[in-house]
Amino acid sequence: MNATTSEPDNGSQPRQAPPVGDYALISDCHAAALVSRGGSIDWCCMPRFDSEPCFGRLLDWQGAGHCSIASTNAGVRISRQYLDDTMVLSTRFDTATGSAQVFDLLVLKETGRTFSGRQLLRIVEGLEGNVDFHVEVQPRFDFGDVRPWLREDQPGVFVAVGGAHGLVICGDMGLEREGKYSLSSDFRVGSGQRRRLSVQFSHPELLDNGPDQVPDAQQLDQSLEQTGYWWRHWCRRINIDDTGSFPGIRRSVITLKALSYLPTGAIIAAPSTSLPEGLSGTRNWDYRFSWVRDAAFTARALVEVGCEDDAYQFRRFIERSSAGSAAQFRTLYGVDGGRRQEEFELVHLEGYRGASPVRVGNRAARQIQLDVFGETLELSWLWHRRGYAPSQSYWQFLVNLLNRVCAHWQEPDHSIWEVRGARRHFVHSKVMCWSALNRGIHIAEELGREAPVEQWQRSCEDIRAAVEEHGYDRERGIFVQSFEEPYLDAALLRMSCVDFIDHQDERMLRTTDAIRAALEVDGLLHRYDAPDGLPGQEGAFLPCSFWLAECLAFQQRRSEARSVFERAVRTANDLGLFSEEYDTRRQLLWGNFPQALTHLSYITAALALQRLRAIDNGHEADEVFRTASVTSGTRRPYHE
């Protein structure tokens, strides 16, 4: 089991949502739930990550529903951990009269890509003595706007329906109705005893005559074992030394898998929406979608740790979702590949700790973000270097995409940061356009594919000239966020990763130092120092701190890289989960949680430090993504 922490609990019920870092993630690679340290599920979307929550009080403490299991004993001490190599959470309650643990999981039963139990399972197990518990189940649908029709279909089996949602709630915890819309129970568990609660999604029309089958205690116990087996079986593919200084790599890889949607291979940015980026609470976005730019980060990280099949599935998802029309290329997609994620606000919700508005959908799907062309070609470059070749039809799509880069790279865009103000000429976006063309040229030449290489080369030269003329501050000797403006941007740390400039080039070294001087607060980086037209303040952006650690490692600035890395690692919660942002003054995680990009960035930074340590120890560092050459012979197709 993973390391635990323990905290006393005074037994009182909270009056507002706990800090973001108090939550744990459980997932079945279809849906997700967030479980508080005290044992309350305050966010649960089934049957998909982007479904409306059936428990959603994270965004409205009084009205959006929850499912809690809490000890009623005085002086309870609570600790928690994941069972080794699983997403099964164990929360332990130690009291003066005894000890018990609660297993929380979303059920997985088979190794196939499409199977999910669509079932939240909670099992209370007595360890020693006796412990008293109180259970509350308050389902709410449509983000708390619908109080369900709750009926008892048979003794101890309840059906909740409303709108497009239905739940079957059963088990042996002795649930009874509490009012019209809720269930509750009080029970005691002794050593060796178990009590179980199952909440299973169903389409409401299938429940008109009650559920077809109701699992018994033995079947629920088997679901716990089967889910643990599924995760441990998957984890066998992880091939990385995560001992010593990098114990969190394995947990981060598992978290990425937990944020993947098995039927399509999509990986969501985060399982939540509208958790604010700072105390002011107006920068609230829906992250339950799959971003194209995350594909390159994801593939690089997963392949390096041995999960090539999962990286392949994610790459195929991006290809399927975006291929067909370069002119209609999107920055993000739904987990099923859907293109319409229209953004709207839910005015009936108070928001996390009063932070409004609550948003569903994401307007960034329609933004112009030129860097996604570079990320898409980065994927093709990655697989090209591993001995795969694009099919002719996919190559034609890439050609059309690169021709579009040539036609549009001179336009302003919204950048990697999806700014909602006026479009600007962001240096990072231009660099990624250069990278797209550069990768395309090398693939075409090395594979002998037909392509307008001369045109691409001319555009490459024009982009570099524009960046060095308008995106470089000659007086300071550094690159800047956007053309002819003085602001700094942590995204510039990625310039060397796509070979636009060497990590140890003097200009890059100065830019790195300038970014630290302008954006670093208490050892962590903010994204940029330019005004963005949005109200409120945000915290330090954790992926940027890991980018800095990786950059410093490749610059062979060993002690600095290690210091930055360790500072960023300390922002994780007790389970090793990272959010998107961090408030250094209040020492709180902010933003949607847990954040895939942060975990990806942690992995790549840790691997860069491992590689540096290998060099220091006289070993050859594995540079598979930067210098490895492809062996001769027949390439494997990666589209057909």
DOMIRO-832825 format. One record per residue (C-alpha): residue in one letter; chain; z, y, x. Coordinates in steps of 0.2 Angstrom, whole numbers, plus 5000, padded with zeros to 4 digits. Layout:
N
['A','A',[Z,Y,X]]
...
This chain:
640
['M','A',[5000,5000,5000]]
['N','A',[4997,5018,5005]]
['A','A',[5012,5029,5010]]
['T','A',[5023,5036,4996]]
['T','A',[5033,5052,4993]]
['S','A',[5048,5054,4982]]
['E','A',[5054,5068,4972]]
['P','A',[5069,5070,4960]]
['D','A',[5065,5074,4942]]
['N','A',[5077,5083,4931]]
['G','A',[5071,5074,4915]]
['S','A',[5065,5089,4906]]
['Q','A',[5048,5090,4899]]
['P','A',[5037,5104,4908]]
['R','A',[5031,5119,4898]]
['Q','A',[5015,5121,4907]]
['A','A',[5003,5111,4917]]
['P','A',[5010,5105,4934]]
['P','A',[5002,5111,4950]]
['V','A',[4984,5104,4953]]
['G','A',[4991,5094,4968]]
['D','A',[5003,5085,4957]]
['Y','A',[4989,5075,4949]]
['A','A',[4981,5058,4954]]
['L','A',[4964,5052,4950]]
['I','A',[4960,5035,4942]]
['S','A',[4942,5030,4939]]
['D','A',[4931,5016,4934]]
['C','A',[4915,5023,4941]]
['H','A',[4910,5029,4924]]
['A','A',[4924,5040,4918]]
['A','A',[4940,5047,4925]]
['A','A',[4958,5053,4921]]
['L','A',[4971,5063,4930]]
['V','A',[4989,5057,4930]]
['S','A',[5003,5069,4934]]
['R','A',[5017,5064,4946]]
['G','A',[5029,5062,4931]]
['G','A',[5017,5049,4922]]
['S','A',[5007,5060,4910]]
['I','A',[4988,5058,4908]]
['D','A',[4983,5076,4904]]
['W','A',[4965,5074,4907]]
['C','A',[4954,5059,4902]]
['C','A',[4935,5059,4898]]
['M','A',[4928,5043,4891]]
['P','A',[4916,5035,4892]]
['R','A',[4908,5046,4905]]
['F','A',[4914,5059,4917]]
['D','A',[4905,5073,4907]]
['S','A',[4911,5067,4890]]
['E','A',[4923,5077,4879]]
['P','A',[4941,5073,4884]]
['C','A',[4952,5062,4873]]
['F','A',[4967,5069,4882]]
['G','A',[4964,5087,4888]]
['R','A',[4981,5096,4888]]
['L','A',[4977,5101,4906]]
['L','A',[4967,5115,4898]]
['D','A',[4978,5118,4883]]
['W','A',[4996,5113,4885]]
['Q','A',[5000,5112,4867]]
['G','A',[4984,5108,4858]]
['A','A',[4973,5097,4868]]
['G','A',[4982,5080,4869]]
['H','A',[4990,5069,4882]]
['C','A',[4997,5051,4885]]
['S','A',[5014,5051,4894]]
['I','A',[5026,5038,4900]]
['A','A',[5042,5045,4906]]
['S','A',[5059,5038,4911]]
['T','A',[5073,5045,4900]]
['N','A',[5086,5041,4912]]
['A','A',[5095,5055,4921]]
['G','A',[5092,5058,4940]]
['V','A',[5076,5049,4941]]
['R','A',[5067,5049,4957]]
['I','A',[5048,5047,4957]]
['S','A',[5036,5041,4970]]
['R','A',[5019,5035,4969]]
['Q','A',[5005,5027,4979]]
['Y','A',[4988,5018,4977]]
['L','A',[4988,5000,4978]]
['D','A',[4979,4996,4995]]
['D','A',[4960,4998,4994]]
['T','A',[4960,5002,4975]]
['M','A',[4960,5016,4963]]
['V','A',[4975,5008,4954]]
['L','A',[4990,5020,4954]]
['S','A',[5008,5014,4955]]
['T','A',[5021,5027,4950]]
['R','A',[5039,5021,4954]]
['F','A',[5054,5027,4944]]
['D','A',[5071,5024,4953]]
['T','A',[5087,5028,4942]]
['A','A',[5105,5024,4943]]
['T','A',[5103,5009,4932]]
['G','A',[5087,5002,4939]]
['S','A',[5069,5004,4945]]
['A','A',[5052,5001,4937]]
['Q','A',[5034,5005,4941]]
['V','A',[5019,5010,4930]]
['F','A',[5002,5004,4934]]
['D','A',[4988,5016,4929]]
['L','A',[4970,5011,4929]]
['L','A',[4953,5013,4921]]
['V','A',[4947,4995,4919]]
['L','A',[4933,4987,4929]]
['K','A',[4930,4969,4927]]
['E','A',[4913,4964,4935]]
['T','A',[4904,4969,4950]]
['G','A',[4888,4974,4941]]
['R','A',[4882,4992,4941]]
['T','A',[4884,4995,4922]]
['F','A',[4900,4986,4917]]
['S','A',[4915,4996,4912]]
['G','A',[4929,4992,4901]]
['R','A',[4929,5010,4894]]
['Q','A',[4948,5006,4894]]
['L','A',[4963,5016,4900]]
['L','A',[4977,5003,4904]]
['R','A',[4995,5007,4908]]
['I','A',[5007,4994,4912]]
['V','A',[5026,4996,4914]]
['E','A',[5035,4983,4925]]
['G','A',[5053,4982,4928]]
['L','A',[5058,4979,4946]]
['E','A',[5077,4979,4946]]
['G','A',[5091,4983,4933]]
['N','A',[5086,4992,4917]]
['V','A',[5075,5008,4915]]
['D','A',[5073,5017,4899]]
['F','A',[5056,5025,4894]]
['H','A',[5048,5036,4881]]
['V','A',[5030,5035,4877]]
['E','A',[5019,5048,4868]]
['V','A',[5001,5046,4864]]
['Q','A',[4993,5061,4856]]
['P','A',[4974,5059,4856]]
['R','A',[4963,5074,4853]]
['F','A',[4944,5075,4852]]
['D','A',[4931,5089,4856]]
['F','A',[4942,5098,4868]]
['G','A',[4957,5098,4857]]
['D','A',[4947,5105,4842]]
['V','A',[4948,5089,4832]]
['R','A',[4964,5081,4827]]
['P','A',[4959,5063,4824]]
['W','A',[4961,5052,4809]]
['L','A',[4974,5040,4815]]
['R','A',[4977,5024,4805]]
['E','A',[4986,5008,4809]]
['D','A',[4973,4994,4807]]
['Q','A',[4985,4980,4809]]
['P','A',[5003,4980,4816]]
['G','A',[5004,4988,4832]]
['V','A',[4985,4992,4833]]
['F','A',[4980,5010,4829]]
['V','A',[4962,5017,4827]]
['A','A',[4959,5035,4830]]
['V','A',[4942,5043,4825]]
['G','A',[4934,5060,4824]]
['G','A',[4917,5067,4828]]
['A','A',[4908,5056,4840]]
['H','A',[4924,5048,4847]]
['G','A',[4934,5033,4843]]
['L','A',[4949,5025,4851]]
['V','A',[4958,5008,4849]]
['I','A',[4976,5010,4854]]
['C','A',[4987,4994,4856]]
['G','A',[4999,4985,4867]]
['D','A',[5017,4979,4866]]
['M','A',[5026,4996,4868]]
['G','A',[5031,4996,4850]]
['L','A',[5021,5012,4846]]
['E','A',[5025,5020,4829]]
['R','A',[5018,5035,4820]]
['E','A',[5025,5052,4824]]
['G','A',[5019,5064,4811]]
['K','A',[5000,5063,4806]]
['Y','A',[4992,5064,4823]]
['S','A',[5003,5056,4836]]
['L','A',[5011,5040,4842]]
['S','A',[5027,5037,4851]]
['S','A',[5040,5024,4856]]
['D','A',[5056,5022,4866]]
['F','A',[5059,5005,4875]]
['R','A',[5069,4998,4889]]
['V','A',[5062,4987,4903]]
['G','A',[5072,4975,4913]]
['S','A',[5068,4966,4930]]
['G','A',[5053,4956,4929]]
['Q','A',[5048,4962,4912]]
['R','A',[5031,4971,4907]]
['R','A',[5026,4982,4893]]
['R','A',[5008,4987,4891]]
['L','A',[4997,5001,4883]]
['S','A',[4979,5000,4881]]
['V','A',[4968,5015,4875]]
['Q','A',[4950,5009,4873]]
['F','A',[4935,5020,4869]]
['S','A',[4923,5015,4855]]
['H','A',[4910,5023,4845]]
['P','A',[4918,5028,4828]]
['E','A',[4905,5019,4817]]
['L','A',[4910,5003,4825]]
['L','A',[4928,5005,4819]]
['D','A',[4925,5007,4801]]
['N','A',[4931,4989,4798]]
['G','A',[4943,4989,4813]]
['P','A',[4941,4983,4831]]
['D','A',[4932,4967,4833]]
['Q','A',[4944,4961,4846]]
['V','A',[4962,4966,4852]]
['P','A',[4967,4961,4869]]
['D','A',[4984,4952,4871]]
['A','A',[4997,4954,4885]]
['Q','A',[4989,4940,4895]]
['Q','A',[4972,4948,4894]]
['L','A',[4979,4965,4899]]
['D','A',[4987,4958,4914]]
['Q','A',[4971,4950,4919]]
['S','A',[4962,4967,4918]]
['L','A',[4974,4974,4930]]
['E','A',[4971,4960,4942]]
['Q','A',[4952,4960,4939]]
['T','A',[4951,4979,4942]]
['G','A',[4961,4978,4959]]
['Y','A',[4949,4964,4964]]
['W','A',[4934,4974,4960]]
['W','A',[4940,4988,4971]]
['R','A',[4945,4977,4985]]
['H','A',[4929,4968,4985]]
['W','A',[4919,4984,4986]]
['C','A',[4930,4991,5000]]
['R','A',[4925,4976,5011]]
['R','A',[4909,4986,5015]]
['I','A',[4919,5001,5023]]
['N','A',[4917,4999,5042]]
['I','A',[4926,5012,5051]]
['D','A',[4941,5014,5062]]
['D','A',[4953,5024,5051]]
['T','A',[4969,5021,5061]]
['G','A',[4978,5032,5072]]
['S','A',[4973,5051,5070]]
['F','A',[4962,5048,5055]]
['P','A',[4971,5037,5042]]
['G','A',[4963,5047,5027]]
['I','A',[4945,5042,5030]]
['R','A',[4946,5026,5020]]
['R','A',[4955,5035,5005]]
['S','A',[4941,5048,5005]]
['V','A',[4928,5035,5005]]
['I','A',[4936,5027,4990]]
['T','A',[4938,5043,4982]]
['L','A',[4919,5047,4984]]
['K','A',[4916,5030,4976]]
['A','A',[4928,5034,4962]]
['L','A',[4917,5050,4958]]
['S','A',[4901,5040,4957]]
['Y','A',[4893,5035,4941]]
['L','A',[4888,5016,4943]]
['P','A',[4873,5015,4931]]
['T','A',[4863,5029,4940]]
['G','A',[4871,5031,4957]]
['A','A',[4875,5050,4954]]
['I','A',[4891,5057,4962]]
['I','A',[4899,5071,4953]]
['A','A',[4907,5086,4962]]
['A','A',[4923,5084,4953]]
['P','A',[4930,5075,4937]]
['S','A',[4937,5091,4929]]
['T','A',[4931,5108,4922]]
['S','A',[4938,5125,4923]]
['L','A',[4953,5123,4935]]
['P','A',[4953,5140,4942]]
['E','A',[4949,5145,4960]]
['G','A',[4964,5156,4961]]
['L','A',[4979,5163,4952]]
['S','A',[4969,5176,4942]]
['G','A',[4960,5162,4934]]
['T','A',[4943,5169,4929]]
['R','A',[4932,5159,4942]]
['N','A',[4932,5144,4931]]
['W','A',[4917,5132,4932]]
['D','A',[4912,5114,4926]]
['Y','A',[4910,5103,4941]]
['R','A',[4906,5086,4931]]
['F','A',[4888,5086,4937]]
['S','A',[4879,5080,4952]]
['W','A',[4872,5093,4965]]
['V','A',[4857,5090,4975]]
['R','A',[4864,5098,4991]]
['D','A',[4879,5085,4990]]
['A','A',[4866,5071,4992]]
['A','A',[4863,5075,5011]]
['F','A',[4882,5076,5014]]
['T','A',[4885,5061,5004]]
['A','A',[4872,5050,5012]]
['R','A',[4877,5055,5029]]
['A','A',[4895,5051,5027]]
['L','A',[4893,5035,5017]]
['V','A',[4880,5028,5029]]
['E','A',[4891,5032,5044]]
['V','A',[4906,5022,5037]]
['G','A',[4895,5007,5032]]
['C','A',[4892,5011,5013]]
['E','A',[4873,5011,5015]]
['D','A',[4870,5004,4998]]
['D','A',[4880,5017,4989]]
['A','A',[4871,5031,4999]]
['Y','A',[4854,5023,4994]]
['Q','A',[4859,5023,4976]]
['F','A',[4864,5041,4977]]
['R','A',[4847,5046,4986]]
['R','A',[4837,5036,4973]]
['F','A',[4846,5045,4959]]
['I','A',[4841,5062,4967]]
['E','A',[4824,5056,4969]]
['R','A',[4822,5050,4951]]
['S','A',[4830,5065,4944]]
['S','A',[4820,5078,4953]]
['A','A',[4803,5069,4957]]
['G','A',[4788,5072,4946]]
['S','A',[4787,5091,4947]]
['A','A',[4792,5102,4962]]
['A','A',[4790,5117,4951]]
['Q','A',[4804,5111,4940]]
['F','A',[4816,5106,4954]]
['R','A',[4834,5108,4949]]
['T','A',[4850,5112,4959]]
['L','A',[4860,5100,4949]]
['Y','A',[4859,5086,4936]]
['G','A',[4869,5077,4923]]
['V','A',[4876,5059,4928]]
['D','A',[4862,5051,4919]]
['G','A',[4849,5063,4927]]
['G','A',[4848,5075,4912]]
['R','A',[4842,5092,4916]]
['R','A',[4850,5103,4902]]
['Q','A',[4868,5108,4906]]
['E','A',[4869,5124,4896]]
['E','A',[4885,5134,4899]]
['F','A',[4896,5140,4885]]
['E','A',[4914,5145,4883]]
['L','A',[4928,5136,4873]]
['V','A',[4937,5151,4866]]
['H','A',[4950,5140,4857]]
['L','A',[4957,5134,4873]]
['E','A',[4970,5144,4883]]
['G','A',[4965,5137,4899]]
['Y','A',[4974,5129,4914]]
['R','A',[4991,5139,4914]]
['G','A',[4982,5152,4904]]
['A','A',[4967,5154,4915]]
['S','A',[4952,5158,4904]]
['P','A',[4938,5156,4900]]
['V','A',[4936,5137,4899]]
['R','A',[4918,5133,4903]]
['V','A',[4907,5118,4898]]
['G','A',[4891,5116,4907]]
['N','A',[4885,5126,4922]]
['R','A',[4873,5140,4922]]
['A','A',[4869,5136,4941]]
['A','A',[4857,5123,4935]]
['R','A',[4844,5136,4932]]
['Q','A',[4848,5147,4947]]
['I','A',[4836,5149,4962]]
['Q','A',[4844,5140,4976]]
['L','A',[4832,5138,4990]]
['D','A',[4843,5128,5001]]
['V','A',[4841,5113,4990]]
['F','A',[4823,5110,4997]]
['G','A',[4831,5108,5014]]
['E','A',[4844,5096,5007]]
['T','A',[4831,5085,4999]]
['L','A',[4821,5084,5015]]
['E','A',[4837,5081,5024]]
['L','A',[4839,5065,5014]]
['S','A',[4821,5059,5018]]
['W','A',[4824,5063,5036]]
['L','A',[4840,5053,5036]]
['W','A',[4831,5038,5029]]
['H','A',[4816,5040,5040]]
['R','A',[4827,5039,5055]]
['R','A',[4835,5023,5049]]
['G','A',[4818,5015,5048]]
['Y','A',[4813,5018,5030]]
['A','A',[4797,5026,5024]]
['P','A',[4793,5035,5008]]
['S','A',[4780,5027,4996]]
['Q','A',[4764,5037,4994]]
['S','A',[4769,5044,4977]]
['Y','A',[4785,5050,4984]]
['W','A',[4777,5057,4999]]
['Q','A',[4765,5067,4988]]
['F','A',[4781,5074,4979]]
['L','A',[4788,5079,4996]]
['V','A',[4771,5088,5001]]
['N','A',[4771,5097,4984]]
['L','A',[4789,5102,4987]]
['L','A',[4786,5109,5005]]
['N','A',[4770,5118,4999]]
['R','A',[4782,5126,4986]]
['V','A',[4794,5131,5001]]
['C','A',[4779,5139,5009]]
['A','A',[4775,5149,4994]]
['H','A',[4793,5155,4989]]
['W','A',[4804,5156,5005]]
['Q','A',[4802,5174,5006]]
['E','A',[4810,5177,4989]]
['P','A',[4829,5181,4987]]
['D','A',[4840,5167,4979]]
['H','A',[4858,5164,4973]]
['S','A',[4863,5154,4989]]
['I','A',[4873,5138,4992]]
['W','A',[4888,5148,4984]]
['E','A',[4879,5150,4967]]
['V','A',[4883,5169,4967]]
['R','A',[4881,5176,4949]]
['G','A',[4876,5194,4955]]
['A','A',[4859,5200,4961]]
['R','A',[4849,5188,4972]]
['R','A',[4849,5191,4990]]
['H','A',[4840,5185,5006]]
['F','A',[4854,5173,5012]]
['V','A',[4852,5167,5030]]
['H','A',[4858,5150,5026]]
['S','A',[4845,5148,5012]]
['K','A',[4831,5153,5024]]
['V','A',[4837,5141,5037]]
['M','A',[4837,5127,5025]]
['C','A',[4819,5131,5020]]
['W','A',[4815,5131,5039]]
['S','A',[4824,5114,5040]]
['A','A',[4814,5107,5025]]
['L','A',[4797,5111,5034]]
['N','A',[4803,5105,5051]]
['R','A',[4809,5089,5044]]
['G','A',[4793,5087,5034]]
['I','A',[4782,5091,5050]]
['H','A',[4791,5077,5060]]
['I','A',[4790,5064,5046]]
['A','A',[4771,5067,5044]]
['E','A',[4767,5067,5062]]
['E','A',[4778,5051,5066]]
['L','A',[4771,5042,5051]]
['G','A',[4753,5048,5052]]
['R','A',[4754,5054,5034]]
['E','A',[4741,5067,5027]]
['A','A',[4749,5084,5025]]
['P','A',[4745,5102,5028]]
['V','A',[4755,5102,5044]]
['E','A',[4747,5118,5052]]
['Q','A',[4752,5128,5036]]
['W','A',[4770,5121,5037]]
['Q','A',[4771,5125,5055]]
['R','A',[4765,5143,5052]]
['S','A',[4779,5145,5039]]
['C','A',[4792,5138,5050]]
['E','A',[4788,5151,5063]]
['D','A',[4788,5165,5050]]
['I','A',[4805,5159,5044]]
['R','A',[4813,5159,5061]]
['A','A',[4806,5176,5065]]
['A','A',[4813,5183,5049]]
['V','A',[4830,5176,5052]]
['E','A',[4831,5182,5070]]
['E','A',[4824,5199,5065]]
['H','A',[4834,5202,5049]]
['G','A',[4848,5190,5049]]
['Y','A',[4854,5193,5066]]
['D','A',[4866,5207,5070]]
['R','A',[4860,5212,5088]]
['E','A',[4874,5224,5091]]
['R','A',[4887,5210,5088]]
['G','A',[4876,5196,5094]]
['I','A',[4879,5185,5078]]
['F','A',[4870,5179,5063]]
['V','A',[4876,5187,5046]]
['Q','A',[4876,5181,5028]]
['S','A',[4861,5190,5022]]
['F','A',[4847,5201,5028]]
['E','A',[4851,5218,5034]]
['E','A',[4870,5216,5029]]
['P','A',[4885,5215,5040]]
['Y','A',[4895,5201,5030]]
['L','A',[4900,5184,5037]]
['D','A',[4897,5167,5029]]
['A','A',[4905,5151,5033]]
['A','A',[4889,5142,5028]]
['L','A',[4881,5148,5044]]
['L','A',[4892,5135,5053]]
['R','A',[4879,5122,5046]]
['M','A',[4864,5130,5055]]
['S','A',[4866,5118,5070]]
['C','A',[4868,5103,5059]]
['V','A',[4850,5105,5054]]
['D','A',[4844,5109,5072]]
['F','A',[4839,5127,5069]]
['I','A',[4850,5132,5084]]
['D','A',[4860,5122,5096]]
['H','A',[4879,5121,5094]]
['Q','A',[4882,5128,5111]]
['D','A',[4869,5142,5110]]
['E','A',[4878,5158,5115]]
['R','A',[4873,5166,5098]]
['M','A',[4881,5151,5089]]
['L','A',[4897,5152,5099]]
['R','A',[4898,5170,5095]]
['T','A',[4894,5167,5076]]
['T','A',[4908,5154,5075]]
['D','A',[4921,5165,5083]]
['A','A',[4916,5180,5072]]
['I','A',[4917,5169,5056]]
['R','A',[4935,5164,5062]]
['A','A',[4940,5182,5065]]
['A','A',[4933,5188,5048]]
['L','A',[4937,5173,5036]]
['E','A',[4951,5163,5043]]
['V','A',[4968,5166,5034]]
['D','A',[4983,5155,5040]]
['G','A',[4971,5143,5049]]
['L','A',[4960,5140,5034]]
['L','A',[4943,5148,5030]]
['H','A',[4937,5158,5015]]
['R','A',[4918,5156,5011]]
['Y','A',[4913,5174,5014]]
['D','A',[4919,5192,5015]]
['A','A',[4905,5200,5005]]
['P','A',[4908,5207,4987]]
['D','A',[4901,5195,4974]]
['G','A',[4903,5204,4958]]
['L','A',[4915,5192,4951]]
['P','A',[4933,5197,4945]]
['G','A',[4948,5190,4953]]
['Q','A',[4952,5182,4970]]
['E','A',[4949,5164,4976]]
['G','A',[4958,5154,4989]]
['A','A',[4952,5147,5006]]
['F','A',[4937,5135,5003]]
['L','A',[4943,5119,5011]]
['P','A',[4925,5111,5015]]
['C','A',[4922,5127,5026]]
['S','A',[4938,5123,5036]]
['F','A',[4931,5105,5039]]
['W','A',[4914,5112,5043]]
['L','A',[4922,5123,5056]]
['A','A',[4932,5108,5064]]
['E','A',[4915,5099,5065]]
['C','A',[4906,5113,5073]]
['L','A',[4920,5116,5086]]
['A','A',[4919,5097,5090]]
['F','A',[4901,5098,5094]]
['Q','A',[4904,5114,5104]]
['Q','A',[4916,5103,5113]]
['R','A',[4931,5115,5110]]
['R','A',[4942,5100,5108]]
['S','A',[4959,5108,5105]]
['E','A',[4953,5121,5093]]
['A','A',[4943,5108,5083]]
['R','A',[4959,5097,5082]]
['S','A',[4970,5111,5077]]
['V','A',[4958,5117,5063]]
['F','A',[4956,5099,5057]]
['E','A',[4974,5096,5056]]
['R','A',[4978,5112,5047]]
['A','A',[4965,5108,5034]]
['V','A',[4972,5090,5032]]
['R','A',[4989,5096,5028]]
['T','A',[4982,5104,5012]]
['A','A',[4980,5086,5004]]
['N','A',[4992,5080,4991]]
['D','A',[5004,5065,4994]]
['L','A',[4990,5053,4989]]
['G','A',[4977,5061,5002]]
['L','A',[4967,5070,4988]]
['F','A',[4959,5086,4992]]
['S','A',[4955,5100,4980]]
['E','A',[4941,5113,4982]]
['E','A',[4952,5128,4987]]
['Y','A',[4969,5132,4994]]
['D','A',[4981,5147,4991]]
['T','A',[4989,5149,5008]]
['R','A',[5003,5161,5002]]
['R','A',[5009,5150,4988]]
['Q','A',[5004,5134,4996]]
['L','A',[4995,5127,4981]]
['L','A',[4979,5118,4978]]
['W','A',[4966,5127,4967]]
['G','A',[4950,5123,4959]]
['N','A',[4942,5107,4952]]
['F','A',[4951,5091,4958]]
['P','A',[4948,5081,4967]]
['Q','A',[4933,5089,4975]]
['A','A',[4919,5077,4982]]
['L','A',[4912,5090,4994]]
['T','A',[4930,5092,5003]]
['H','A',[4931,5074,5005]]
['L','A',[4914,5072,5012]]
['S','A',[4917,5087,5024]]
['Y','A',[4933,5079,5029]]
['I','A',[4924,5062,5033]]
['T','A',[4911,5071,5044]]
['A','A',[4923,5081,5053]]
['A','A',[4934,5066,5057]]
['L','A',[4919,5057,5063]]
['A','A',[4914,5071,5074]]
['L','A',[4931,5071,5082]]
['Q','A',[4931,5052,5084]]
['R','A',[4914,5054,5093]]
['L','A',[4921,5067,5104]]
['R','A',[4936,5056,5108]]
['A','A',[4924,5042,5112]]
['I','A',[4915,5053,5124]]
['D','A',[4932,5058,5132]]
['N','A',[4936,5040,5134]]
['G','A',[4920,5036,5143]]
['H','A',[4911,5027,5129]]
['E','A',[4894,5031,5121]]
['A','A',[4896,5041,5105]]
['D','A',[4886,5035,5090]]
['E','A',[4873,5049,5086]]
['V','A',[4864,5039,5073]]
['F','A',[4860,5055,5062]]
['R','A',[4856,5066,5077]]
['T','A',[4848,5057,5091]]
['A','A',[4845,5039,5087]]
['S','A',[4826,5034,5087]]
['V','A',[4818,5021,5076]]
['T','A',[4813,5004,5082]]
['S','A',[4795,5000,5082]]
['G','A',[4788,4988,5069]]
['T','A',[4786,4988,5050]]
['R','A',[4796,5001,5041]]
['R','A',[4805,4997,5024]]
['P','A',[4798,5007,5009]]
['Y','A',[4812,5017,5000]]
['H','A',[4804,5022,4984]]
['E','A',[4794,5007,4978]]
